[in-house]
Amino acid sequence: MEKPLELVEPRLSPPLDPGFRPAVLASRAFQRAVEESEAAVPLVLGLERPDGSLSRFETQVFHPHHPRSGENLTYAERLLKFLLWQRGGYKVYVGGPESVGDYIKACYSPGGAREFDYYFMGRDVYEEPFTVVSCKPSEVPAGRESGRPLGRHLDGCRIGFDLGASDRKVSALVDGKVVYSEEVVWEPGVQNDPEYHYNEIMTALKTAASKMPRVDAIGGSAAGVYVDNRVRVASLFRAVPQERYHKVRNLFLRIRDKMGVPLEVVNDGDVTALAGSMSLDDGGVLGIAMGSSEAGGYVNLEGNITGWLNELAFAPVDYNPEAPVDEWSGDVGCGGLYFSQQCVFRLAPKAGIQIPDGMTKAEQLESVQAELEAGHEGAARIWQSIGYYLGYGIAHYADFYELKHVLILGRCTSGRGGAIILASAQEVLDAEFPELAARIALHLPDEKSRRVGQAIAAASLPAINEERV
């Protein structure tokens, strides 16, 4: 039977969330206990994707006969949950104790605790039945990772767009120089007509196009999962009924055909990482965009994207069983509730701030940010809490990514808030994880880059056919 992991109180507790129990501290405490038990056995997880790539993660758990072996089940489930949303996969190999494999199969099945993930990863993202294979560690296939260059094309006349849940941004670039940018508030998540999304995006593109002599290429950044420019799953379109979703799937192909130029659209987190990698001229970059939700993206040490999902909004960072519940997946303690405007709204009442009704989410966030700029002490504690969350979150992410840089941006980092988040996160790394503080640099772009940087980086995604220039 599963047993809860031993939770560890953080040295620096978020001032508005004393119940926060960082995933990284619980995982490291579990691993120390396993090593000290002298009863460790290997656990190897393999996550296979339809393109033939496979991610492996190797760790240790208690021997099945150890008194604490019930914790293996909780540890393995939380670990797999993170890996699924970080790397993706429709077939999971669980190489280790049979009890762990059986437990994972039960959780990730129709009617299981992770039923949402079962359907999302199988039916919705990879369009393959989601399966769990319980086996010996030696039977987990070898890792087969793939990476490919992303963007960095700045020649010609380009349009870059960034579609968020609260606003849409667009920029026009001529040979890498921004000649026009705009930001428009919208609420796509409540619109059930695909034509609304098409018309809004086309309006943005036509506006940008009018500022240049021609359009050679278009690059897009958007929340969600995109494969070959086709929408698989995206919160932007969550209100579109299933019977009309086929119009959403090929939305960007339709836009490409209408505009008549090369078009590439990718997850907004990967564009965040790309923006950081381009500005730093380095790899090993994790980008975290704090907007309506958390968007994650990663550029590896070679400067390439990995083909992973990097949907960190659904990856757990808080192991407190009483942590807030994600309304979509039904899981607790996931990143989207800690690194986004959802966190601001969640903590505002605890800070003595009432958020006005009758506003868009973007306007509600701005109202709390206005309190911060005016010197409200409770508002400062909101952003300090987010920073403490982030410090422990980065330490957890560092167990899964090779990191040299972490870049944060998005609406929640505007104004004083970004500096508070960064300073608080650095405080956590210095106090709890000095080895990480010595090798990971935290970055906050300037205000202009923070607001439209993703749209600019997105513009660099497609290559231009030579005959068009």
C-alpha positions as MATLAB code, in Angstrom:
seq = 'MEKPLELVEPRLSPPLDPGFRPAVLASRAFQRAVEESEAAVPLVLGLERPDGSLSRFETQVFHPHHPRSGENLTYAERLLKFLLWQRGGYKVYVGGPESVGDYIKACYSPGGAREFDYYFMGRDVYEEPFTVVSCKPSEVPAGRESGRPLGRHLDGCRIGFDLGASDRKVSALVDGKVVYSEEVVWEPGVQNDPEYHYNEIMTALKTAASKMPRVDAIGGSAAGVYVDNRVRVASLFRAVPQERYHKVRNLFLRIRDKMGVPLEVVNDGDVTALAGSMSLDDGGVLGIAMGSSEAGGYVNLEGNITGWLNELAFAPVDYNPEAPVDEWSGDVGCGGLYFSQQCVFRLAPKAGIQIPDGMTKAEQLESVQAELEAGHEGAARIWQSIGYYLGYGIAHYADFYELKHVLILGRCTSGRGGAIILASAQEVLDAEFPELAARIALHLPDEKSRRVGQAIAAASLPAINEERV';
ca = [
       0.000    0.000    0.000;
       1.219    3.459   -0.839;
       2.507    5.676    1.970;
       3.052    9.437    1.887;
       6.571   10.714    1.481;
       8.267   12.344    4.436;
       7.813   16.063    3.800;
      10.475   18.623    4.682;
       9.748   22.155    5.853;
      11.704   24.674    3.765;
      14.298   26.840    5.432;
      12.733   29.868    3.743;
       8.954   29.553    3.867;
       6.770   31.625    1.515;
       5.272   34.290    3.815;
       1.723   33.700    2.541;
       1.941   29.889    2.319;
       3.478   28.286    5.427;
       2.177   24.871    4.325;
       4.384   24.778    1.211;
       6.470   21.598    1.122;
       8.891   21.659   -1.807;
       9.055   18.598   -4.021;
      12.831   18.876   -4.227;
      13.304   18.580   -0.462;
      11.011   15.551   -0.182;
      12.669   13.822   -3.147;
      16.174   14.417   -1.830;
      15.208   13.265    1.669;
      13.731   10.090    0.173;
      16.889    9.402   -1.817;
      19.091    9.928    1.241;
      16.946    7.497    3.222;
      17.138    4.903    0.450;
      20.924    5.160    0.293;
      21.269    4.930    4.078;
      18.950    1.908    4.261;
      21.452   -0.360    2.499;
      18.344   -1.845    0.860;
      18.284    0.125   -2.383;
      17.096   -1.339   -5.666;
      17.123    0.385   -9.088;
      14.104    2.060  -10.653;
      14.362    2.994  -14.313;
      11.592    4.883  -16.076;
      11.450    5.049  -19.869;
       9.099    7.373  -21.756;
       8.624    6.590  -25.436;
       7.223    8.976  -28.068;
       5.818    8.166  -31.531;
       8.823    9.617  -33.359;
      10.931    6.820  -31.875;
      12.632    8.965  -29.239;
      12.782    7.681  -25.674;
      13.750    9.359  -22.402;
      15.257    7.381  -19.530;
      15.432    8.391  -15.887;
      17.389    6.235  -13.462;
      17.008    6.364   -9.686;
      16.722    4.091   -6.631;
      13.931    3.010   -4.279;
      13.607    0.825   -1.200;
      13.678   -2.950   -1.552;
      10.068   -4.251   -1.605;
      10.596   -5.943    1.778;
      11.819   -2.758    3.485;
       9.405   -1.235    6.049;
       9.337    2.038    4.098;
       8.733    0.451    0.684;
       5.204    1.891    0.607;
       6.822    5.289   -0.020;
       8.233    3.904   -3.281;
       4.785    4.103   -4.818;
       4.213    7.759   -3.987;
       7.747    8.702   -4.986;
       7.515    6.891   -8.331;
       4.101    8.319   -9.187;
       5.177   11.918   -8.476;
       8.404   11.340  -10.410;
       6.584    9.933  -13.427;
       4.048   12.741  -13.302;
       6.877   15.268  -13.602;
       8.640   13.354  -16.369;
       5.471   12.965  -18.420;
       4.819   16.695  -18.486;
       8.472   17.579  -18.918;
       9.372   15.088  -21.631;
       6.120   13.557  -22.874;
       5.340    9.987  -23.809;
       2.556    7.561  -24.664;
       4.341    4.375  -23.552;
       5.956    4.186  -20.126;
       8.410    1.483  -19.060;
       8.618    0.967  -15.301;
      11.781   -1.020  -14.653;
      11.827   -1.909  -10.979;
       9.817   -3.602   -8.221;
       6.626   -5.197   -9.515;
       4.621   -3.321   -6.874;
       5.707    0.004   -8.378;
       4.749   -1.043  -11.909;
       1.347   -2.285  -10.746;
       0.696    0.950   -8.851;
       1.638    3.133  -11.839;
      -0.655    1.067  -14.083;
      -3.554    1.550  -11.669;
      -2.976    5.308  -11.331;
      -2.547    5.965  -15.046;
      -5.676    4.235  -16.288;
      -9.373    5.015  -16.863;
     -10.830    5.629  -13.414;
      -7.369    5.937  -11.835;
      -6.024    8.893   -9.919;
      -4.161   10.127  -13.018;
      -6.966    9.458  -15.508;
      -6.569   12.978  -16.906;
      -2.910   12.324  -17.760;
      -3.778    8.921  -19.225;
      -6.133   10.435  -21.783;
      -4.120   13.608  -22.348;
      -0.841   11.882  -23.171;
      -2.381    9.046  -25.157;
      -5.482   10.170  -26.989;
      -5.000   13.952  -27.059;
      -1.278   14.571  -27.588;
       0.222   11.502  -29.238;
      -2.949    9.917  -30.633;
      -1.793    6.498  -29.429;
      -3.158    4.306  -26.602;
      -1.363    5.164  -23.360;
       0.335    2.046  -21.987;
       2.450    1.156  -18.964;
       4.950   -1.710  -19.288;
       6.136   -3.189  -16.000;
       9.522   -4.854  -16.399;
      13.002   -5.380  -14.995;
      15.366   -2.373  -15.006;
      17.549   -4.106  -17.604;
      14.555   -4.417  -19.950;
      13.929   -0.663  -20.253;
      15.114    0.353  -23.753;
      18.150    2.566  -24.200;
      17.555    6.313  -24.337;
      17.075    7.857  -27.752;
      16.901   11.623  -27.444;
      16.661   13.994  -30.395;
      17.449   17.671  -30.661;
      17.100   20.148  -33.468;
      18.059   23.776  -34.050;
      15.319   26.287  -33.376;
      14.912   29.715  -34.941;
      17.644   32.369  -34.883;
      16.687   33.541  -38.391;
      16.445   37.341  -38.488;
      16.798   38.074  -42.203;
      14.058   39.706  -44.263;
      10.652   41.064  -43.258;
       9.162   38.969  -40.477;
       6.164   38.856  -38.185;
       6.294   37.306  -34.745;
       3.264   36.711  -32.567;
       2.713   35.489  -29.033;
      -0.720   34.229  -28.035;
      -1.425   34.269  -24.315;
      -4.621   33.639  -22.413;
      -4.953   37.328  -21.473;
      -3.335   39.167  -24.371;
      -1.945   38.691  -27.842;
       1.275   40.375  -28.943;
       2.637   40.904  -32.426;
       5.866   42.416  -33.730;
       7.116   43.355  -37.189;
      10.860   42.979  -37.849;
      13.012   44.050  -40.772;
      16.419   42.342  -40.803;
      16.214   41.773  -37.078;
      15.164   45.300  -36.161;
      11.726   45.781  -34.581;
       9.739   48.364  -36.520;
       6.372   47.795  -34.802;
       4.901   46.034  -31.762;
       1.466   45.960  -30.214;
      -0.254   44.197  -27.344;
      -4.020   43.622  -27.339;
      -6.113   42.238  -24.482;
      -8.333   39.301  -25.417;
      -9.999   36.305  -23.757;
      -9.692   33.330  -26.132;
     -10.313   30.736  -23.427;
     -14.028   31.579  -23.212;
     -14.653   31.750  -26.990;
     -16.270   28.638  -28.460;
     -16.147   29.719  -32.129;
     -12.862   28.882  -33.922;
     -13.525   31.814  -36.270;
     -13.008   34.188  -33.333;
      -9.448   32.916  -32.913;
      -8.772   32.944  -36.649;
     -10.035   36.501  -37.086;
      -8.164   37.844  -34.044;
      -4.872   36.327  -35.156;
      -5.341   37.471  -38.754;
      -6.101   40.995  -37.544;
      -2.816   41.042  -35.630;
      -0.854   39.703  -38.598;
      -2.386   42.151  -41.063;
      -1.673   45.050  -38.726;
       1.990   44.043  -38.484;
       2.170   43.398  -42.222;
       0.996   46.957  -42.937;
       4.139   48.293  -41.228;
       6.552   46.592  -43.670;
       7.062   46.579  -47.446;
       6.359   42.823  -47.569;
       6.105   39.710  -45.387;
       8.676   36.943  -45.849;
       7.932   34.699  -42.866;
       5.771   34.385  -39.738;
       6.667   32.761  -36.442;
       4.287   32.132  -33.574;
       4.427   31.410  -29.886;
       1.369   30.022  -28.101;
       0.452   28.127  -24.965;
      -0.212   24.450  -25.632;
       1.128   21.454  -27.508;
       1.857   21.828  -31.223;
       3.174   19.170  -33.591;
       4.082   20.113  -37.177;
       2.136   23.374  -36.776;
      -1.009   21.468  -35.821;
      -2.775   22.123  -32.540;
      -2.906   19.032  -30.350;
      -4.044   20.487  -27.020;
      -4.095   24.145  -25.978;
      -5.877   26.053  -23.238;
      -6.463   28.903  -25.702;
      -9.115   26.740  -27.346;
     -10.522   25.011  -24.280;
     -14.019   26.457  -24.846;
     -14.259   25.066  -28.400;
     -16.534   21.994  -28.346;
     -15.111   18.674  -29.477;
     -17.303   18.523  -32.575;
     -15.709   21.762  -33.841;
     -12.163   21.108  -32.671;
     -11.105   19.849  -36.097;
     -11.199   23.491  -37.233;
      -8.791   24.374  -34.445;
      -6.298   21.600  -35.247;
      -5.417   23.058  -38.652;
      -5.875   26.705  -37.697;
      -2.250   27.692  -38.269;
      -2.010   25.748  -41.516;
      -5.013   27.741  -42.710;
      -3.332   30.992  -41.650;
      -0.117   29.962  -43.393;
      -1.985   29.276  -46.627;
      -3.837   32.577  -46.369;
      -0.677   34.614  -45.786;
       1.279   32.634  -48.396;
       4.607   32.581  -46.535;
       6.517   30.106  -44.328;
       4.944   29.883  -40.867;
       6.090   28.059  -37.736;
       4.272   27.946  -34.406;
       5.688   26.338  -31.271;
       5.021   26.193  -27.563;
       5.490   29.573  -25.888;
       7.874   28.117  -23.333;
      10.331   26.992  -25.996;
      10.252   30.498  -27.468;
      10.961   31.907  -24.013;
      14.041   29.685  -23.809;
      15.005   30.618  -27.365;
      14.808   34.318  -26.506;
      17.128   33.743  -23.570;
      19.546   31.600  -25.544;
      19.727   34.195  -28.319;
      20.347   37.079  -25.929;
      22.901   35.156  -23.850;
      24.513   33.399  -26.824;
      24.608   30.226  -24.742;
      22.776   26.940  -24.171;
      21.467   25.172  -21.084;
      18.639   27.697  -20.830;
      15.339   27.068  -19.071;
      12.723   29.694  -19.850;
       9.793   30.218  -17.506;
       6.998   32.502  -18.667;
       4.687   33.580  -15.852;
       1.456   34.647  -17.476;
      -2.060   33.264  -17.233;
      -0.316   29.968  -16.458;
       3.284   28.757  -16.372;
       4.986   28.074  -19.679;
       8.298   26.249  -19.703;
      10.829   25.781  -22.460;
      14.346   24.454  -22.725;
      17.329   24.910  -25.024;
      19.968   22.271  -24.306;
      23.717   22.736  -23.931;
      24.135   22.368  -27.703;
      21.648   25.185  -28.342;
      18.872   22.909  -29.611;
      15.345   22.168  -28.515;
      14.693   18.613  -27.382;
      11.253   17.646  -28.660;
      10.062   17.431  -25.051;
       6.733   18.887  -23.958;
       8.095   21.132  -21.179;
       4.540   21.706  -19.971;
       5.723   22.553  -16.472;
       2.379   24.040  -15.483;
       1.247   20.456  -14.811;
       4.482   19.242  -13.183;
       4.240   19.049   -9.372;
       6.448   21.340   -7.270;
       4.601   21.168   -3.922;
       4.092   17.804   -2.212;
       1.771   19.094    0.512;
      -1.384   16.956    0.072;
      -3.412   20.052    0.969;
      -1.832   22.098   -1.821;
      -4.153   23.908   -4.263;
      -5.893   21.818   -6.919;
      -5.454   22.436  -10.625;
      -8.948   22.817  -12.061;
      -8.108   21.104  -15.339;
      -6.085   18.042  -14.321;
      -7.461   17.675  -10.792;
      -3.943   17.224   -9.410;
      -2.409   19.193   -6.524;
       0.719   21.294   -6.170;
       1.380   21.773   -9.903;
       3.532   24.614  -11.215;
       0.779   26.558  -12.949;
      -0.663   27.495   -9.554;
       2.697   28.817   -8.313;
       4.280   30.610  -11.272;
       1.446   32.566  -12.876;
      -1.327   35.069  -12.325;
      -3.309   32.193  -10.805;
      -0.858   32.319   -7.907;
      -1.334   36.069   -7.558;
      -5.104   35.631   -7.393;
      -4.754   32.726   -4.946;
      -2.532   34.659   -2.547;
      -4.155   38.102   -2.850;
      -6.871   37.489   -0.209;
      -4.187   36.231    2.211;
      -2.351   39.501    1.620;
      -5.448   41.557    2.414;
      -6.140   42.484   -1.204;
      -9.596   42.127   -2.713;
      -9.614   41.701   -6.477;
     -12.382   43.690   -8.202;
     -15.082   41.816  -10.101;
     -16.148   42.635  -13.632;
     -12.611   42.775  -15.016;
     -10.641   40.614  -17.392;
      -7.919   38.479  -15.842;
      -5.306   40.837  -17.279;
      -7.001   43.811  -15.644;
      -7.288   41.957  -12.336;
      -3.567   41.221  -12.395;
      -2.828   44.855  -13.159;
      -4.954   45.913  -10.193;
      -2.833   43.815   -7.825;
       0.352   45.019   -9.488;
      -0.818   48.579   -8.934;
      -1.010   47.814   -5.209;
       2.556   46.526   -5.369;
       3.793   49.654   -7.118;
       1.985   51.770   -4.492;
       3.932   50.084   -1.710;
       1.309   47.684   -0.325;
       3.217   45.352    2.037;
       0.822   42.462    1.430;
       1.338   42.743   -2.325;
       5.106   42.562   -1.824;
       4.622   39.340    0.136;
       2.740   37.852   -2.851;
       5.732   38.315   -5.132;
       8.169   37.280   -2.405;
       6.182   34.054   -2.023;
       6.374   33.447   -5.769;
      10.130   33.998   -5.598;
      10.531   31.477   -2.789;
       8.415   28.998   -4.745;
      10.667   29.617   -7.736;
      13.898   29.055   -5.825;
      12.762   25.623   -4.706;
      11.217   24.998   -8.114;
      14.508   25.727   -9.900;
      16.310   23.308   -7.594;
      13.727   20.661   -8.495;
      13.990   21.447  -12.209;
      17.780   21.101  -11.955;
      17.291   17.397  -11.155;
      15.726   16.985  -14.617;
      17.491   19.575  -16.822;
      21.146   20.469  -17.418;
      20.986   24.133  -16.458;
      23.303   27.084  -16.850;
      20.680   29.806  -17.060;
      17.090   30.348  -15.953;
      15.182   33.151  -17.626;
      11.876   34.437  -16.251;
       9.416   36.713  -18.014;
       5.702   37.186  -18.591;
       3.090   39.545  -17.219;
       3.707   38.566  -13.599;
       7.299   39.787  -13.836;
       6.379   43.317  -14.928;
       7.211   46.282  -12.725;
       8.645   45.720   -9.247;
       7.365   42.148   -9.164;
      10.067   40.698  -11.399;
      12.926   42.017   -9.281;
      11.278   40.728   -6.090;
      10.784   37.263   -7.613;
      14.374   37.107   -8.814;
      15.893   38.295   -5.530;
      13.760   35.896   -3.482;
      14.597   32.936   -5.712;
      18.289   33.761   -5.456;
      17.941   33.944   -1.670;
      16.589   30.384   -1.623;
      19.352   29.052   -3.869;
      22.040   30.742   -1.772;
      20.615   29.429    1.509;
      19.503   25.899    0.591;
      21.346   24.965   -2.619;
      24.725   26.741   -2.726;
      26.061   24.242   -5.297;
      23.276   25.305   -7.685;
      23.653   28.990   -6.882;
      27.293   28.722   -7.987;
      26.486   27.340  -11.438;
      22.998   28.583  -12.403;
      22.485   32.233  -13.332;
      19.027   33.783  -13.015;
      17.974   36.375  -15.559;
      15.192   38.917  -15.880;
      14.943   40.708  -19.238;
      14.380   44.438  -19.369;
      10.797   45.674  -19.361;
      10.425   45.978  -23.129;
      11.850   42.511  -23.794;
       9.708   41.100  -21.006;
       6.519   42.344  -22.659;
       7.165   41.535  -26.315;
      10.348   39.436  -26.280;
       8.559   36.202  -27.103;
       6.916   37.676  -30.190;
      10.311   38.897  -31.402;
      12.012   35.543  -30.816;
       9.066   33.793  -32.459;
       9.640   35.830  -35.604;
      13.003   34.099  -36.010;
      11.522   30.583  -36.141;
      10.976   29.956  -39.875;
      13.698   29.972  -42.502;
      12.960   32.037  -45.579;
      13.109   30.547  -49.044;
      15.930   32.319  -50.869;
      13.742   33.257  -53.816;
      11.461   35.265  -51.507;
      14.175   37.651  -50.270;
];
